[in-house]
Amino acid sequence: MPTSAFSVLCTAATQIEAEMILSMLRAEGLHPMELGTNAYGPAGGGSQFYSIRVPTTELATAQELMKTGE
């Protein structure tokens, strides 16, 4: 069964920020991965961040959208 490779587009500091980015990507017809969290910081402690992942084939388009959305 073929699987699609995903690449990290960016990280968001809050879940709200991450959901806004995902919504923008979906509205543009892209297919970001569902939201997940990653522990960041010493020994897995510290803050949380949210990785925004898109199919590698959509990465360049998603990067351009992020530039225009700033």
mmCIF file of the N, C-alpha and C atoms, coordinates in Angstrom:
data_MODEL
# 
_entry.id   MODEL 
# 
loop_
_atom_site.group_PDB 
_atom_site.id 
_atom_site.type_symbol 
_atom_site.label_atom_id 
_atom_site.label_alt_id 
_atom_site.label_comp_id 
_atom_site.label_asym_id 
_atom_site.label_entity_id 
_atom_site.label_seq_id 
_atom_site.pdbx_PDB_ins_code 
_atom_site.Cartn_x 
_atom_site.Cartn_y 
_atom_site.Cartn_z 
_atom_site.occupancy 
_atom_site.B_iso_or_equiv 
_atom_site.pdbx_formal_charge 
_atom_site.auth_seq_id 
_atom_site.auth_comp_id 
_atom_site.auth_asym_id 
_atom_site.auth_atom_id 
_atom_site.pdbx_PDB_model_num 
ATOM 1   N N  . MET A 1 1  ? 0.848  -1.171 0.000  1.00 0.00 ? 1  MET A N  1 
ATOM 2   C CA . MET A 1 1  ? 0.000  0.000  0.000  1.00 0.00 ? 1  MET A CA 1 
ATOM 3   C C  . MET A 1 1  ? 0.899  1.241  0.000  1.00 0.00 ? 1  MET A C  1 
ATOM 4   N N  . PRO A 1 2  ? 0.734  2.175  -0.951 1.00 0.00 ? 2  PRO A N  1 
ATOM 5   C CA . PRO A 1 2  ? 1.568  3.367  -0.975 1.00 0.00 ? 2  PRO A CA 1 
ATOM 6   C C  . PRO A 1 2  ? 1.201  4.310  0.169  1.00 0.00 ? 2  PRO A C  1 
ATOM 7   N N  . THR A 1 3  ? 2.208  4.963  0.702  1.00 0.00 ? 3  THR A N  1 
ATOM 8   C CA . THR A 1 3  ? 1.971  5.953  1.742  1.00 0.00 ? 3  THR A CA 1 
ATOM 9   C C  . THR A 1 3  ? 2.542  7.283  1.280  1.00 0.00 ? 3  THR A C  1 
ATOM 10  N N  . SER A 1 4  ? 1.955  8.340  1.724  1.00 0.00 ? 4  SER A N  1 
ATOM 11  C CA . SER A 1 4  ? 2.402  9.673  1.371  1.00 0.00 ? 4  SER A CA 1 
ATOM 12  C C  . SER A 1 4  ? 3.400  10.159 2.413  1.00 0.00 ? 4  SER A C  1 
ATOM 13  N N  . ALA A 1 5  ? 4.493  10.726 1.951  1.00 0.00 ? 5  ALA A N  1 
ATOM 14  C CA . ALA A 1 5  ? 5.472  11.295 2.872  1.00 0.00 ? 5  ALA A CA 1 
ATOM 15  C C  . ALA A 1 5  ? 5.011  12.699 3.271  1.00 0.00 ? 5  ALA A C  1 
ATOM 16  N N  . PHE A 1 6  ? 5.194  13.035 4.526  1.00 0.00 ? 6  PHE A N  1 
ATOM 17  C CA . PHE A 1 6  ? 4.831  14.351 5.031  1.00 0.00 ? 6  PHE A CA 1 
ATOM 18  C C  . PHE A 1 6  ? 6.083  15.093 5.475  1.00 0.00 ? 6  PHE A C  1 
ATOM 19  N N  . SER A 1 7  ? 6.034  16.408 5.352  1.00 0.00 ? 7  SER A N  1 
ATOM 20  C CA . SER A 1 7  ? 7.121  17.280 5.795  1.00 0.00 ? 7  SER A CA 1 
ATOM 21  C C  . SER A 1 7  ? 6.555  18.308 6.756  1.00 0.00 ? 7  SER A C  1 
ATOM 22  N N  . VAL A 1 8  ? 7.391  18.750 7.701  1.00 0.00 ? 8  VAL A N  1 
ATOM 23  C CA . VAL A 1 8  ? 6.973  19.786 8.647  1.00 0.00 ? 8  VAL A CA 1 
ATOM 24  C C  . VAL A 1 8  ? 7.038  21.135 7.939  1.00 0.00 ? 8  VAL A C  1 
ATOM 25  N N  . LEU A 1 9  ? 5.914  21.800 7.894  1.00 0.00 ? 9  LEU A N  1 
ATOM 26  C CA . LEU A 1 9  ? 5.828  23.138 7.310  1.00 0.00 ? 9  LEU A CA 1 
ATOM 27  C C  . LEU A 1 9  ? 6.292  24.180 8.318  1.00 0.00 ? 9  LEU A C  1 
ATOM 28  N N  . CYS A 1 10 ? 5.781  24.075 9.535  1.00 0.00 ? 10 CYS A N  1 
ATOM 29  C CA . CYS A 1 10 ? 6.108  25.036 10.585 1.00 0.00 ? 10 CYS A CA 1 
ATOM 30  C C  . CYS A 1 10 ? 5.649  24.462 11.916 1.00 0.00 ? 10 CYS A C  1 
ATOM 31  N N  . THR A 1 11 ? 5.892  25.198 12.975 1.00 0.00 ? 11 THR A N  1 
ATOM 32  C CA . THR A 1 11 ? 5.367  24.826 14.283 1.00 0.00 ? 11 THR A CA 1 
ATOM 33  C C  . THR A 1 11 ? 4.576  26.008 14.829 1.00 0.00 ? 11 THR A C  1 
ATOM 34  N N  . ALA A 1 12 ? 3.594  25.699 15.632 1.00 0.00 ? 12 ALA A N  1 
ATOM 35  C CA . ALA A 1 12 ? 2.758  26.722 16.258 1.00 0.00 ? 12 ALA A CA 1 
ATOM 36  C C  . ALA A 1 12 ? 2.902  26.609 17.769 1.00 0.00 ? 12 ALA A C  1 
ATOM 37  N N  . ALA A 1 13 ? 2.851  27.742 18.432 1.00 0.00 ? 13 ALA A N  1 
ATOM 38  C CA . ALA A 1 13 ? 3.023  27.769 19.879 1.00 0.00 ? 13 ALA A CA 1 
ATOM 39  C C  . ALA A 1 13 ? 1.763  27.363 20.636 1.00 0.00 ? 13 ALA A C  1 
ATOM 40  N N  . THR A 1 14 ? 0.601  27.558 20.008 1.00 0.00 ? 14 THR A N  1 
ATOM 41  C CA . THR A 1 14 ? -0.656 27.233 20.680 1.00 0.00 ? 14 THR A CA 1 
ATOM 42  C C  . THR A 1 14 ? -1.535 26.401 19.757 1.00 0.00 ? 14 THR A C  1 
ATOM 43  N N  . GLN A 1 15 ? -2.488 25.721 20.332 1.00 0.00 ? 15 GLN A N  1 
ATOM 44  C CA . GLN A 1 15 ? -3.412 24.925 19.538 1.00 0.00 ? 15 GLN A CA 1 
ATOM 45  C C  . GLN A 1 15 ? -4.281 25.825 18.658 1.00 0.00 ? 15 GLN A C  1 
ATOM 46  N N  . ILE A 1 16 ? -4.662 26.969 19.162 1.00 0.00 ? 16 ILE A N  1 
ATOM 47  C CA . ILE A 1 16 ? -5.486 27.897 18.382 1.00 0.00 ? 16 ILE A CA 1 
ATOM 48  C C  . ILE A 1 16 ? -4.731 28.355 17.138 1.00 0.00 ? 16 ILE A C  1 
ATOM 49  N N  . GLU A 1 17 ? -3.471 28.729 17.301 1.00 0.00 ? 17 GLU A N  1 
ATOM 50  C CA . GLU A 1 17 ? -2.654 29.140 16.165 1.00 0.00 ? 17 GLU A CA 1 
ATOM 51  C C  . GLU A 1 17 ? -2.537 27.995 15.154 1.00 0.00 ? 17 GLU A C  1 
ATOM 52  N N  . ALA A 1 18 ? -2.305 26.790 15.641 1.00 0.00 ? 18 ALA A N  1 
ATOM 53  C CA . ALA A 1 18 ? -2.171 25.627 14.765 1.00 0.00 ? 18 ALA A CA 1 
ATOM 54  C C  . ALA A 1 18 ? -3.467 25.375 13.992 1.00 0.00 ? 18 ALA A C  1 
ATOM 55  N N  . GLU A 1 19 ? -4.607 25.459 14.664 1.00 0.00 ? 19 GLU A N  1 
ATOM 56  C CA . GLU A 1 19 ? -5.891 25.229 14.003 1.00 0.00 ? 19 GLU A CA 1 
ATOM 57  C C  . GLU A 1 19 ? -6.157 26.287 12.936 1.00 0.00 ? 19 GLU A C  1 
ATOM 58  N N  . MET A 1 20 ? -5.738 27.518 13.184 1.00 0.00 ? 20 MET A N  1 
ATOM 59  C CA . MET A 1 20 ? -5.914 28.581 12.191 1.00 0.00 ? 20 MET A CA 1 
ATOM 60  C C  . MET A 1 20 ? -5.082 28.291 10.942 1.00 0.00 ? 20 MET A C  1 
ATOM 61  N N  . ILE A 1 21 ? -3.856 27.843 11.136 1.00 0.00 ? 21 ILE A N  1 
ATOM 62  C CA . ILE A 1 21 ? -2.991 27.502 9.999  1.00 0.00 ? 21 ILE A CA 1 
ATOM 63  C C  . ILE A 1 21 ? -3.583 26.331 9.221  1.00 0.00 ? 21 ILE A C  1 
ATOM 64  N N  . LEU A 1 22 ? -4.017 25.296 9.931  1.00 0.00 ? 22 LEU A N  1 
ATOM 65  C CA . LEU A 1 22 ? -4.625 24.142 9.263  1.00 0.00 ? 22 LEU A CA 1 
ATOM 66  C C  . LEU A 1 22 ? -5.852 24.551 8.462  1.00 0.00 ? 22 LEU A C  1 
ATOM 67  N N  . SER A 1 23 ? -6.688 25.411 9.022  1.00 0.00 ? 23 SER A N  1 
ATOM 68  C CA . SER A 1 23 ? -7.884 25.872 8.320  1.00 0.00 ? 23 SER A CA 1 
ATOM 69  C C  . SER A 1 23 ? -7.518 26.622 7.047  1.00 0.00 ? 23 SER A C  1 
ATOM 70  N N  . MET A 1 24 ? -6.511 27.475 7.112  1.00 0.00 ? 24 MET A N  1 
ATOM 71  C CA . MET A 1 24 ? -6.074 28.230 5.949  1.00 0.00 ? 24 MET A CA 1 
ATOM 72  C C  . MET A 1 24 ? -5.564 27.287 4.861  1.00 0.00 ? 24 MET A C  1 
ATOM 73  N N  . LEU A 1 25 ? -4.776 26.289 5.250  1.00 0.00 ? 25 LEU A N  1 
ATOM 74  C CA . LEU A 1 25 ? -4.244 25.332 4.280  1.00 0.00 ? 25 LEU A CA 1 
ATOM 75  C C  . LEU A 1 25 ? -5.365 24.534 3.625  1.00 0.00 ? 25 LEU A C  1 
ATOM 76  N N  . ARG A 1 26 ? -6.315 24.084 4.426  1.00 0.00 ? 26 ARG A N  1 
ATOM 77  C CA . ARG A 1 26 ? -7.443 23.318 3.878  1.00 0.00 ? 26 ARG A CA 1 
ATOM 78  C C  . ARG A 1 26 ? -8.302 24.171 2.947  1.00 0.00 ? 26 ARG A C  1 
ATOM 79  N N  . ALA A 1 27 ? -8.500 25.439 3.303  1.00 0.00 ? 27 ALA A N  1 
ATOM 80  C CA . ALA A 1 27 ? -9.293 26.333 2.464  1.00 0.00 ? 27 ALA A CA 1 
ATOM 81  C C  . ALA A 1 27 ? -8.646 26.530 1.094  1.00 0.00 ? 27 ALA A C  1 
ATOM 82  N N  . GLU A 1 28 ? -7.332 26.365 1.033  1.00 0.00 ? 28 GLU A N  1 
ATOM 83  C CA . GLU A 1 28 ? -6.599 26.497 -0.225 1.00 0.00 ? 28 GLU A CA 1 
ATOM 84  C C  . GLU A 1 28 ? -6.471 25.167 -0.961 1.00 0.00 ? 28 GLU A C  1 
ATOM 85  N N  . GLY A 1 29 ? -7.145 24.140 -0.446 1.00 0.00 ? 29 GLY A N  1 
ATOM 86  C CA . GLY A 1 29 ? -7.160 22.849 -1.129 1.00 0.00 ? 29 GLY A CA 1 
ATOM 87  C C  . GLY A 1 29 ? -6.005 21.923 -0.789 1.00 0.00 ? 29 GLY A C  1 
ATOM 88  N N  . LEU A 1 30 ? -5.238 22.263 0.252  1.00 0.00 ? 30 LEU A N  1 
ATOM 89  C CA . LEU A 1 30 ? -4.135 21.396 0.667  1.00 0.00 ? 30 LEU A CA 1 
ATOM 90  C C  . LEU A 1 30 ? -4.629 20.369 1.677  1.00 0.00 ? 30 LEU A C  1 
ATOM 91  N N  . HIS A 1 31 ? -3.790 19.418 1.986  1.00 0.00 ? 31 HIS A N  1 
ATOM 92  C CA . HIS A 1 31 ? -4.189 18.280 2.819  1.00 0.00 ? 31 HIS A CA 1 
ATOM 93  C C  . HIS A 1 31 ? -3.243 18.089 4.012  1.00 0.00 ? 31 HIS A C  1 
ATOM 94  N N  . PRO A 1 32 ? -3.245 19.029 4.966  1.00 0.00 ? 32 PRO A N  1 
ATOM 95  C CA . PRO A 1 32 ? -2.364 18.888 6.124  1.00 0.00 ? 32 PRO A CA 1 
ATOM 96  C C  . PRO A 1 32 ? -2.768 17.697 6.992  1.00 0.00 ? 32 PRO A C  1 
ATOM 97  N N  . MET A 1 33 ? -1.785 17.166 7.701  1.00 0.00 ? 33 MET A N  1 
ATOM 98  C CA . MET A 1 33 ? -2.023 16.060 8.627  1.00 0.00 ? 33 MET A CA 1 
ATOM 99  C C  . MET A 1 33 ? -2.795 16.587 9.826  1.00 0.00 ? 33 MET A C  1 
ATOM 100 N N  . GLU A 1 34 ? -3.593 15.730 10.426 1.00 0.00 ? 34 GLU A N  1 
ATOM 101 C CA . GLU A 1 34 ? -4.320 16.112 11.634 1.00 0.00 ? 34 GLU A CA 1 
ATOM 102 C C  . GLU A 1 34 ? -3.325 16.584 12.696 1.00 0.00 ? 34 GLU A C  1 
ATOM 103 N N  . LEU A 1 35 ? -3.783 17.442 13.560 1.00 0.00 ? 35 LEU A N  1 
ATOM 104 C CA . LEU A 1 35 ? -2.949 18.078 14.563 1.00 0.00 ? 35 LEU A CA 1 
ATOM 105 C C  . LEU A 1 35 ? -2.433 17.082 15.598 1.00 0.00 ? 35 LEU A C  1 
ATOM 106 N N  . GLY A 1 36 ? -1.161 17.194 15.944 1.00 0.00 ? 36 GLY A N  1 
ATOM 107 C CA . GLY A 1 36 ? -0.543 16.419 17.008 1.00 0.00 ? 36 GLY A CA 1 
ATOM 108 C C  . GLY A 1 36 ? 0.398  17.321 17.774 1.00 0.00 ? 36 GLY A C  1 
ATOM 109 N N  . THR A 1 37 ? 0.792  16.920 18.964 1.00 0.00 ? 37 THR A N  1 
ATOM 110 C CA . THR A 1 37 ? 1.724  17.738 19.735 1.00 0.00 ? 37 THR A CA 1 
ATOM 111 C C  . THR A 1 37 ? 3.054  17.012 19.858 1.00 0.00 ? 37 THR A C  1 
ATOM 112 N N  . ASN A 1 38 ? 4.083  17.769 20.071 1.00 0.00 ? 38 ASN A N  1 
ATOM 113 C CA . ASN A 1 38 ? 5.422  17.232 20.320 1.00 0.00 ? 38 ASN A CA 1 
ATOM 114 C C  . ASN A 1 38 ? 5.974  17.926 21.549 1.00 0.00 ? 38 ASN A C  1 
ATOM 115 N N  . ALA A 1 39 ? 6.532  17.161 22.447 1.00 0.00 ? 39 ALA A N  1 
ATOM 116 C CA . ALA A 1 39 ? 7.177  17.774 23.608 1.00 0.00 ? 39 ALA A CA 1 
ATOM 117 C C  . ALA A 1 39 ? 8.472  18.414 23.147 1.00 0.00 ? 39 ALA A C  1 
ATOM 118 N N  . TYR A 1 40 ? 8.762  19.578 23.655 1.00 0.00 ? 40 TYR A N  1 
ATOM 119 C CA . TYR A 1 40 ? 9.988  20.279 23.308 1.00 0.00 ? 40 TYR A CA 1 
ATOM 120 C C  . TYR A 1 40 ? 10.580 20.824 24.596 1.00 0.00 ? 40 TYR A C  1 
ATOM 121 N N  . GLY A 1 41 ? 11.825 20.634 24.763 1.00 0.00 ? 41 GLY A N  1 
ATOM 122 C CA . GLY A 1 41 ? 12.471 21.162 25.945 1.00 0.00 ? 41 GLY A CA 1 
ATOM 123 C C  . GLY A 1 41 ? 13.361 20.111 26.568 1.00 0.00 ? 41 GLY A C  1 
ATOM 124 N N  . PRO A 1 42 ? 14.022 20.459 27.641 1.00 0.00 ? 42 PRO A N  1 
ATOM 125 C CA . PRO A 1 42 ? 14.947 19.536 28.277 1.00 0.00 ? 42 PRO A CA 1 
ATOM 126 C C  . PRO A 1 42 ? 14.250 18.262 28.735 1.00 0.00 ? 42 PRO A C  1 
ATOM 127 N N  . ALA A 1 43 ? 14.778 17.146 28.342 1.00 0.00 ? 43 ALA A N  1 
ATOM 128 C CA . ALA A 1 43 ? 14.282 15.827 28.752 1.00 0.00 ? 43 ALA A CA 1 
ATOM 129 C C  . ALA A 1 43 ? 12.783 15.673 28.530 1.00 0.00 ? 43 ALA A C  1 
ATOM 130 N N  . GLY A 1 44 ? 12.275 16.300 27.474 1.00 0.00 ? 44 GLY A N  1 
ATOM 131 C CA . GLY A 1 44 ? 10.853 16.172 27.172 1.00 0.00 ? 44 GLY A CA 1 
ATOM 132 C C  . GLY A 1 44 ? 9.973  17.071 28.012 1.00 0.00 ? 44 GLY A C  1 
ATOM 133 N N  . GLY A 1 45 ? 10.551 17.819 28.934 1.00 0.00 ? 45 GLY A N  1 
ATOM 134 C CA . GLY A 1 45 ? 9.754  18.752 29.731 1.00 0.00 ? 45 GLY A CA 1 
ATOM 135 C C  . GLY A 1 45 ? 9.604  20.051 28.969 1.00 0.00 ? 45 GLY A C  1 
ATOM 136 N N  . GLY A 1 46 ? 9.306  21.099 29.622 1.00 0.00 ? 46 GLY A N  1 
ATOM 137 C CA . GLY A 1 46 ? 9.216  22.390 28.949 1.00 0.00 ? 46 GLY A CA 1 
ATOM 138 C C  . GLY A 1 46 ? 7.904  22.567 28.216 1.00 0.00 ? 46 GLY A C  1 
ATOM 139 N N  . SER A 1 47 ? 7.933  23.398 27.191 1.00 0.00 ? 47 SER A N  1 
ATOM 140 C CA . SER A 1 47 ? 6.718  23.777 26.489 1.00 0.00 ? 47 SER A CA 1 
ATOM 141 C C  . SER A 1 47 ? 6.254  22.720 25.499 1.00 0.00 ? 47 SER A C  1 
ATOM 142 N N  . GLN A 1 48 ? 5.074  22.919 25.013 1.00 0.00 ? 48 GLN A N  1 
ATOM 143 C CA . GLN A 1 48 ? 4.517  22.106 23.937 1.00 0.00 ? 48 GLN A CA 1 
ATOM 144 C C  . GLN A 1 48 ? 4.517  22.954 22.683 1.00 0.00 ? 48 GLN A C  1 
ATOM 145 N N  . PHE A 1 49 ? 4.679  22.316 21.555 1.00 0.00 ? 49 PHE A N  1 
ATOM 146 C CA . PHE A 1 49 ? 4.458  23.006 20.301 1.00 0.00 ? 49 PHE A CA 1 
ATOM 147 C C  . PHE A 1 49 ? 3.702  22.068 19.386 1.00 0.00 ? 49 PHE A C  1 
ATOM 148 N N  . TYR A 1 50 ? 3.107  22.611 18.364 1.00 0.00 ? 50 TYR A N  1 
ATOM 149 C CA . TYR A 1 50 ? 2.271  21.857 17.444 1.00 0.00 ? 50 TYR A CA 1 
ATOM 150 C C  . TYR A 1 50 ? 2.908  21.879 16.066 1.00 0.00 ? 50 TYR A C  1 
ATOM 151 N N  . SER A 1 51 ? 3.270  20.711 15.552 1.00 0.00 ? 51 SER A N  1 
ATOM 152 C CA . SER A 1 51 ? 3.878  20.611 14.235 1.00 0.00 ? 51 SER A CA 1 
ATOM 153 C C  . SER A 1 51 ? 2.788  20.587 13.171 1.00 0.00 ? 51 SER A C  1 
ATOM 154 N N  . ILE A 1 52 ? 2.953  21.436 12.177 1.00 0.00 ? 52 ILE A N  1 
ATOM 155 C CA . ILE A 1 52 ? 2.043  21.463 11.041 1.00 0.00 ? 52 ILE A CA 1 
ATOM 156 C C  . ILE A 1 52 ? 2.739  20.704 9.915  1.00 0.00 ? 52 ILE A C  1 
ATOM 157 N N  . ARG A 1 53 ? 2.156  19.581 9.528  1.00 0.00 ? 53 ARG A N  1 
ATOM 158 C CA . ARG A 1 53 ? 2.749  18.737 8.489  1.00 0.00 ? 53 ARG A CA 1 
ATOM 159 C C  . ARG A 1 53 ? 1.829  18.699 7.273  1.00 0.00 ? 53 ARG A C  1 
ATOM 160 N N  . VAL A 1 54 ? 2.476  18.751 6.102  1.00 0.00 ? 54 VAL A N  1 
ATOM 161 C CA . VAL A 1 54 ? 1.748  18.652 4.834  1.00 0.00 ? 54 VAL A CA 1 
ATOM 162 C C  . VAL A 1 54 ? 2.426  17.595 3.984  1.00 0.00 ? 54 VAL A C  1 
ATOM 163 N N  . PRO A 1 55 ? 1.691  17.032 3.009  1.00 0.00 ? 55 PRO A N  1 
ATOM 164 C CA . PRO A 1 55 ? 2.351  16.098 2.102  1.00 0.00 ? 55 PRO A CA 1 
ATOM 165 C C  . PRO A 1 55 ? 3.553  16.791 1.450  1.00 0.00 ? 55 PRO A C  1 
ATOM 166 N N  . THR A 1 56 ? 4.636  16.083 1.325  1.00 0.00 ? 56 THR A N  1 
ATOM 167 C CA . THR A 1 56 ? 5.854  16.660 0.764  1.00 0.00 ? 56 THR A CA 1 
ATOM 168 C C  . THR A 1 56 ? 5.594  17.271 -0.609 1.00 0.00 ? 56 THR A C  1 
ATOM 169 N N  . THR A 1 57 ? 4.696  16.680 -1.364 1.00 0.00 ? 57 THR A N  1 
ATOM 170 C CA . THR A 1 57 ? 4.375  17.205 -2.695 1.00 0.00 ? 57 THR A CA 1 
ATOM 171 C C  . THR A 1 57 ? 3.659  18.560 -2.629 1.00 0.00 ? 57 THR A C  1 
ATOM 172 N N  . GLU A 1 58 ? 3.104  18.915 -1.465 1.00 0.00 ? 58 GLU A N  1 
ATOM 173 C CA . GLU A 1 58 ? 2.415  20.193 -1.291 1.00 0.00 ? 58 GLU A CA 1 
ATOM 174 C C  . GLU A 1 58 ? 3.245  21.212 -0.509 1.00 0.00 ? 58 GLU A C  1 
ATOM 175 N N  . LEU A 1 59 ? 4.444  20.840 -0.104 1.00 0.00 ? 59 LEU A N  1 
ATOM 176 C CA . LEU A 1 59 ? 5.247  21.689 0.774  1.00 0.00 ? 59 LEU A CA 1 
ATOM 177 C C  . LEU A 1 59 ? 5.542  23.055 0.163  1.00 0.00 ? 59 LEU A C  1 
ATOM 178 N N  . ALA A 1 60 ? 5.995  23.110 -1.085 1.00 0.00 ? 60 ALA A N  1 
ATOM 179 C CA . ALA A 1 60 ? 6.343  24.398 -1.708 1.00 0.00 ? 60 ALA A CA 1 
ATOM 180 C C  . ALA A 1 60 ? 5.129  25.327 -1.769 1.00 0.00 ? 60 ALA A C  1 
ATOM 181 N N  . THR A 1 61 ? 3.982  24.790 -2.129 1.00 0.00 ? 61 THR A N  1 
ATOM 182 C CA . THR A 1 61 ? 2.757  25.584 -2.191 1.00 0.00 ? 61 THR A CA 1 
ATOM 183 C C  . THR A 1 61 ? 2.388  26.102 -0.801 1.00 0.00 ? 61 THR A C  1 
ATOM 184 N N  . ALA A 1 62 ? 2.484  25.231 0.194  1.00 0.00 ? 62 ALA A N  1 
ATOM 185 C CA . ALA A 1 62 ? 2.150  25.618 1.570  1.00 0.00 ? 62 ALA A CA 1 
ATOM 186 C C  . ALA A 1 62 ? 3.105  26.695 2.082  1.00 0.00 ? 62 ALA A C  1 
ATOM 187 N N  . GLN A 1 63 ? 4.378  26.606 1.732  1.00 0.00 ? 63 GLN A N  1 
ATOM 188 C CA . GLN A 1 63 ? 5.349  27.611 2.146  1.00 0.00 ? 63 GLN A CA 1 
ATOM 189 C C  . GLN A 1 63 ? 5.013  28.967 1.537  1.00 0.00 ? 63 GLN A C  1 
ATOM 190 N N  . GLU A 1 64 ? 4.617  28.973 0.282  1.00 0.00 ? 64 GLU A N  1 
ATOM 191 C CA . GLU A 1 64 ? 4.214  30.233 -0.365 1.00 0.00 ? 64 GLU A CA 1 
ATOM 192 C C  . GLU A 1 64 ? 2.986  30.828 0.302  1.00 0.00 ? 64 GLU A C  1 
ATOM 193 N N  . LEU A 1 65 ? 2.028  29.972 0.650  1.00 0.00 ? 65 LEU A N  1 
ATOM 194 C CA . LEU A 1 65 ? 0.825  30.471 1.346  1.00 0.00 ? 65 LEU A CA 1 
ATOM 195 C C  . LEU A 1 65 ? 1.179  31.065 2.697  1.00 0.00 ? 65 LEU A C  1 
ATOM 196 N N  . MET A 1 66 ? 2.121  30.453 3.394  1.00 0.00 ? 66 MET A N  1 
ATOM 197 C CA . MET A 1 66 ? 2.531  30.976 4.698  1.00 0.00 ? 66 MET A CA 1 
ATOM 198 C C  . MET A 1 66 ? 3.188  32.346 4.545  1.00 0.00 ? 66 MET A C  1 
ATOM 199 N N  . LYS A 1 67 ? 3.958  32.545 3.484  1.00 0.00 ? 67 LYS A N  1 
ATOM 200 C CA . LYS A 1 67 ? 4.602  33.844 3.248  1.00 0.00 ? 67 LYS A CA 1 
ATOM 201 C C  . LYS A 1 67 ? 3.560  34.930 2.974  1.00 0.00 ? 67 LYS A C  1 
ATOM 202 N N  . THR A 1 68 ? 2.556  34.622 2.176  1.00 0.00 ? 68 THR A N  1 
ATOM 203 C CA . THR A 1 68 ? 1.546  35.620 1.839  1.00 0.00 ? 68 THR A CA 1 
ATOM 204 C C  . THR A 1 68 ? 0.582  35.857 2.975  1.00 0.00 ? 68 THR A C  1 
ATOM 205 N N  . GLY A 1 69 ? 0.466  34.902 3.889  1.00 0.00 ? 69 GLY A N  1 
ATOM 206 C CA . GLY A 1 69 ? -0.445 35.043 5.020  1.00 0.00 ? 69 GLY A CA 1 
ATOM 207 C C  . GLY A 1 69 ? 0.139  35.804 6.190  1.00 0.00 ? 69 GLY A C  1 
ATOM 208 N N  . GLU A 1 70 ? 1.405  36.161 6.119  1.00 0.00 ? 70 GLU A N  1 
ATOM 209 C CA . GLU A 1 70 ? 2.041  36.845 7.263  1.00 0.00 ? 70 GLU A CA 1 
ATOM 210 C C  . GLU A 1 70 ? 1.681  38.298 7.328  1.00 0.00 ? 70 GLU A C  1 
# 
